[in-house]
């Protein structure tokens, strides 16, 4: 009886090894068939990432909903901006995310970085600006990186 168990185990191991050996070349063949990306496509992807390396993600409503706007640099007058749904950004920010590693974003209640302010350190966010010093009145942004 012991001899039969050992024989069955050996046969199962061989069958399993053969199955893996046959499946492996097919998996690698799919990767080899892909066409290489053009240099222009690679440059476009790099330039898009480099164009806005540390953005502030701003949302029209609480809990990161409604219109969306990505700010790449300081903005002294938010009234000149619109969300992706066409609504004006000025005095209408409700939630923001600073998902950067080394940049700080300060929200100001008045144009040209005046009035009350609230700073978002790297990797911080607020799903409701009501809990901050600026409340729902944000008119300008300031960005600095270390």
N, C-alpha and C positions, 0 to 999 in steps of 0.2 A: 504494500500500500504506500509506503514511504517513497518507493521508487517511482510510482505513478504521479505523485504530487510533484516531485522534483522535475520529472519530464514535462508535466503540464506547465509548470512555472517557467521552464526554459523555453518552451514553445511560445508562450505568451510574451515573454521578453523579446524574443526574436521578431515576432509579428509586430510588436509595438515599435521596435527599432526600425524595422523596414518601412513602416508607415510614416514615421518621422523623416526618414531619409528621402522618401518619395515626395513628401509634402514640402520640404524645405526648398528645393530648387524652384518650385512653382511660385513660392512667396517672394523670392528674390527676383524672379523674372519680371514681376509686375513693376518693381522699382526700377529695373534697368530699362524698361520701355519708355519711361517718361522723358519728354523732351526737356532739355535744359532751358532755364529762364533766360530771356534775353537780357543783355546788359542794360538796356533802357528801362526794363521793368524793375530791375534791381535798383537802379538809380532813383526811379520814381518812388519806390517804397522807402528808400533811405531818406530822400529829401522830404517826404511827407512826415516822417517821424522827426526829422531834424527841424522842420518848420515850427513845431510846437512841442518842445521837449518836456515842459513841466506845466501843463495847463491846470486851470481851475475849472471844475465842472459846476455850472450853475443851473438851477432848475426853477421853474416858475411856481410850482406848488410844493407843499410839504411832502416829506417822504420821497423825494427825488422823482416827482411826477410832473406832468404838464410839459411846457416848452423846455428846450434844452439849449444851452449856449456854452461853448468852450472858449475860455479866455486864455490867451497865450502870453499876454504882456499886460502891464499896468494900463489902466483906462481911467482918465480923469473925469469923464462925462459919460455915464452909462446910458443916458437918454438917446445917444446916437446908435445904440445897438438893438437888435431884435432877436427873439428866440427863433428856433427852427419852425415854429408854428405861426410866425408873423407878429406876435405880440411884443410890445416894447419891454425892455429889460429894466429900465429905470424904476426905482422904488418898488420893484416887483419880485425881488429875489426872496425865495422862501426856504431853499435848502441848497447847500453847496458841499462839494467834496474836494479836498486838496490831497490827491493821491500821489504826491511827489516825494522824493527822498531827501531833497535838500533845499527846497524853496518854501518861503513863507508868503502868505497872501493876507493883506489887511483890507478889510471892508470899511468904508467911511460913509457917514450919513449925509455928507454934503459933497458937492463937486470939488474937484481939485484937492482931494485928500484933507478935508477940513471936517470939524465936528467930532462926534463920538466915533470910536473905531473898535474893531474886534479883529484879532489876528488868528489866522489858522496856521498852525505849525505843520511841518511835514507829516503826512499820513494822518490827517485829522479831517473831520467832517461834521456837519450838523444837518439833521433831517428836518429841523424846524428852527429858523433863525430867531423866533420869538424868545428863545432862551438865552440869547446873546445881548450885548450892550447895544447893537445897532438895530435890533428888532427887525421890522420889515422895511426899514428905510435905508437902502443902500444906494448911493449915488456915484461912488467912485471906488476903484480898486487899486491897490499898490502891490507889486510883486518884487521880492528880492530873494536872491539865492546865495547860499554859502558854499 
